Amino acid sequence: REFVKKNCKGRATMASAWRGLVTKNLREIRFHLCQNSKGSEGLREFVKKNYKDLKTKNPSFPFLVRECEGAEAKVWARYDKGVEKNVSVEGLTAKSVEEQLQTLVTQKA
Protein backbone atom coordinates (compact mmCIF):
# COMPACT_ATOMS: atom_id res chain seq x y z
CA ARG A 1 0.00 0.00 0.00
CA GLU A 2 2.75 2.45 0.83
CA PHE A 3 4.37 1.95 -2.59
CA VAL A 4 1.09 2.82 -4.31
CA LYS A 5 0.78 6.02 -2.28
CA LYS A 6 4.31 7.06 -3.10
CA ASN A 7 3.82 6.19 -6.76
CA CYS A 8 0.60 8.20 -6.94
CA LYS A 9 2.28 11.17 -5.31
CA GLY A 10 5.15 10.90 -7.76
CA ARG A 11 2.80 10.92 -10.72
CA ALA A 12 0.89 13.90 -9.38
CA THR A 13 4.15 15.77 -8.95
CA MET A 14 5.24 14.93 -12.50
CA ALA A 15 1.88 16.02 -13.90
CA SER A 16 2.27 19.49 -12.43
CA ALA A 17 6.05 19.76 -12.91
CA TRP A 18 5.55 21.64 -16.19
CA ARG A 19 4.25 24.63 -14.21
CA GLY A 20 7.74 25.24 -12.87
CA LEU A 21 9.17 25.31 -16.42
CA VAL A 22 7.09 28.30 -17.48
CA THR A 23 9.71 30.91 -16.56
CA LYS A 24 12.56 28.83 -17.97
CA ASN A 25 11.01 28.11 -21.37
CA LEU A 26 8.75 31.10 -22.10
CA ARG A 27 8.70 34.89 -21.91
CA GLU A 28 4.91 35.43 -21.81
CA ILE A 29 1.58 33.56 -21.92
CA ARG A 30 -1.62 35.20 -23.14
CA PHE A 31 -5.10 33.78 -22.73
CA HIS A 32 -7.57 35.20 -25.29
CA LEU A 33 -11.22 34.52 -24.54
CA CYS A 34 -14.79 35.74 -24.75
CA GLN A 35 -16.41 36.65 -21.44
CA ASN A 36 -19.60 34.70 -22.09
CA SER A 37 -19.38 32.42 -25.14
CA LYS A 38 -19.79 28.67 -24.79
CA GLY A 39 -16.58 28.12 -26.77
CA SER A 40 -14.49 29.97 -24.18
CA GLU A 41 -16.05 28.22 -21.19
CA GLY A 42 -13.19 25.71 -20.72
CA LEU A 43 -10.54 28.44 -20.90
CA ARG A 44 -12.46 30.66 -18.46
CA GLU A 45 -12.73 27.72 -16.05
CA PHE A 46 -9.03 26.89 -16.43
CA VAL A 47 -7.99 30.48 -15.72
CA LYS A 48 -10.35 30.74 -12.75
CA LYS A 49 -9.04 27.52 -11.17
CA ASN A 50 -5.33 27.73 -12.06
CA TYR A 51 -4.25 31.36 -12.35
CA LYS A 52 -3.36 31.72 -8.67
CA ASP A 53 -1.24 28.54 -8.62
CA LEU A 54 0.55 29.46 -11.86
CA LYS A 55 1.28 32.96 -10.58
CA THR A 56 2.46 31.63 -7.19
CA LYS A 57 4.93 29.28 -8.90
CA ASN A 58 6.05 32.00 -11.35
CA PRO A 59 5.54 35.33 -9.53
CA SER A 60 7.38 37.63 -11.94
CA PHE A 61 6.12 35.94 -15.12
CA PRO A 62 3.54 37.78 -17.27
CA PHE A 63 0.30 35.79 -17.54
CA LEU A 64 -2.04 38.03 -19.53
CA VAL A 65 -5.79 37.49 -19.78
CA ARG A 66 -7.37 39.27 -22.74
CA GLU A 67 -11.15 39.33 -22.92
CA CYS A 68 -13.03 40.43 -26.01
CA GLU A 69 -16.63 39.84 -27.01
CA GLY A 70 -16.79 37.11 -29.65
CA ALA A 71 -13.07 36.25 -29.48
CA GLU A 72 -11.95 32.72 -30.26
CA ALA A 73 -10.48 31.00 -27.20
CA LYS A 74 -6.71 30.76 -27.74
CA VAL A 75 -3.54 30.41 -25.71
CA TRP A 76 -0.48 32.28 -26.99
CA ALA A 77 3.07 31.53 -25.88
CA ARG A 78 5.99 33.88 -26.53
CA TYR A 79 9.47 32.34 -26.50
CA ASP A 80 12.95 33.84 -26.85
CA LYS A 81 13.66 36.20 -29.73
CA GLY A 82 9.97 37.08 -30.13
CA VAL A 83 8.92 33.68 -31.48
CA GLU A 84 5.21 33.11 -30.78
CA LYS A 85 3.03 30.04 -31.04
CA ASN A 86 -0.67 29.75 -30.40
CA VAL A 87 -3.22 27.01 -30.05
CA SER A 88 -6.97 27.25 -30.35
CA VAL A 89 -8.76 25.94 -27.27
CA GLU A 90 -12.23 26.85 -28.54
CA GLY A 91 -14.77 24.39 -27.15
CA LEU A 92 -12.24 22.44 -25.05
CA THR A 93 -12.66 21.48 -21.40
CA ALA A 94 -10.47 23.03 -18.70
CA LYS A 95 -8.50 19.75 -18.53
CA SER A 96 -7.86 19.84 -22.29
CA VAL A 97 -6.82 23.49 -22.05
CA GLU A 98 -4.26 22.50 -19.42
CA GLU A 99 -2.90 19.77 -21.71
CA GLN A 100 -2.53 22.24 -24.57
CA LEU A 101 -0.79 24.76 -22.32
CA GLN A 102 1.55 22.05 -21.03
CA THR A 103 2.52 21.25 -24.62
CA LEU A 104 3.30 24.91 -25.32
CA VAL A 105 5.39 25.18 -22.15
CA THR A 106 7.42 22.01 -22.65
CA GLN A 107 8.16 22.35 -26.38
CA LYS A 108 11.00 24.43 -27.70
CA ALA A 109 10.43 27.41 -29.99
C-alpha positions as CSV (number, residue, x, y, z in Angstrom):
1,R,0.0,0.0,0.0
2,E,2.8,2.4,0.8
3,F,4.4,1.9,-2.6
4,V,1.1,2.8,-4.3
5,K,0.8,6.0,-2.3
6,K,4.3,7.1,-3.1
7,N,3.8,6.2,-6.8
8,C,0.6,8.2,-6.9
9,K,2.3,11.2,-5.3
10,G,5.2,10.9,-7.8
11,R,2.8,10.9,-10.7
12,A,0.9,13.9,-9.4
13,T,4.2,15.8,-9.0
14,M,5.2,14.9,-12.5
15,A,1.9,16.0,-13.9
16,S,2.3,19.5,-12.4
17,A,6.0,19.8,-12.9
18,W,5.6,21.6,-16.2
19,R,4.2,24.6,-14.2
20,G,7.7,25.2,-12.9
21,L,9.2,25.3,-16.4
22,V,7.1,28.3,-17.5
23,T,9.7,30.9,-16.6
24,K,12.6,28.8,-18.0
25,N,11.0,28.1,-21.4
26,L,8.7,31.1,-22.1
27,R,8.7,34.9,-21.9
28,E,4.9,35.4,-21.8
29,I,1.6,33.6,-21.9
30,R,-1.6,35.2,-23.1
31,F,-5.1,33.8,-22.7
32,H,-7.6,35.2,-25.3
33,L,-11.2,34.5,-24.5
34,C,-14.8,35.7,-24.8
35,Q,-16.4,36.6,-21.4
36,N,-19.6,34.7,-22.1
37,S,-19.4,32.4,-25.1
38,K,-19.8,28.7,-24.8
39,G,-16.6,28.1,-26.8
40,S,-14.5,30.0,-24.2
41,E,-16.1,28.2,-21.2
42,G,-13.2,25.7,-20.7
43,L,-10.5,28.4,-20.9
44,R,-12.5,30.7,-18.5
45,E,-12.7,27.7,-16.0
46,F,-9.0,26.9,-16.4
47,V,-8.0,30.5,-15.7
48,K,-10.3,30.7,-12.7
49,K,-9.0,27.5,-11.2
50,N,-5.3,27.7,-12.1
51,Y,-4.3,31.4,-12.4
52,K,-3.4,31.7,-8.7
53,D,-1.2,28.5,-8.6
54,L,0.6,29.5,-11.9
55,K,1.3,33.0,-10.6
56,T,2.5,31.6,-7.2
57,K,4.9,29.3,-8.9
58,N,6.1,32.0,-11.4
59,P,5.5,35.3,-9.5
60,S,7.4,37.6,-11.9
61,F,6.1,35.9,-15.1
62,P,3.5,37.8,-17.3
63,F,0.3,35.8,-17.5
64,L,-2.0,38.0,-19.5
65,V,-5.8,37.5,-19.8
66,R,-7.4,39.3,-22.7
67,E,-11.2,39.3,-22.9
68,C,-13.0,40.4,-26.0
69,E,-16.6,39.8,-27.0
70,G,-16.8,37.1,-29.7
71,A,-13.1,36.3,-29.5
72,E,-11.9,32.7,-30.3
73,A,-10.5,31.0,-27.2
74,K,-6.7,30.8,-27.7
75,V,-3.5,30.4,-25.7
76,W,-0.5,32.3,-27.0
77,A,3.1,31.5,-25.9
78,R,6.0,33.9,-26.5
79,Y,9.5,32.3,-26.5
80,D,13.0,33.8,-26.8
81,K,13.7,36.2,-29.7
82,G,10.0,37.1,-30.1
83,V,8.9,33.7,-31.5
84,E,5.2,33.1,-30.8
85,K,3.0,30.0,-31.0
86,N,-0.7,29.8,-30.4
87,V,-3.2,27.0,-30.0
88,S,-7.0,27.2,-30.4
89,V,-8.8,25.9,-27.3
90,E,-12.2,26.8,-28.5
91,G,-14.8,24.4,-27.1
92,L,-12.2,22.4,-25.0
93,T,-12.7,21.5,-21.4
94,A,-10.5,23.0,-18.7
95,K,-8.5,19.8,-18.5
96,S,-7.9,19.8,-22.3
97,V,-6.8,23.5,-22.1
98,E,-4.3,22.5,-19.4
99,E,-2.9,19.8,-21.7
100,Q,-2.5,22.2,-24.6
101,L,-0.8,24.8,-22.3
102,Q,1.5,22.1,-21.0
103,T,2.5,21.2,-24.6
104,L,3.3,24.9,-25.3
105,V,5.4,25.2,-22.1
106,T,7.4,22.0,-22.6
107,Q,8.2,22.4,-26.4
108,K,11.0,24.4,-27.7
109,A,10.4,27.4,-30.0
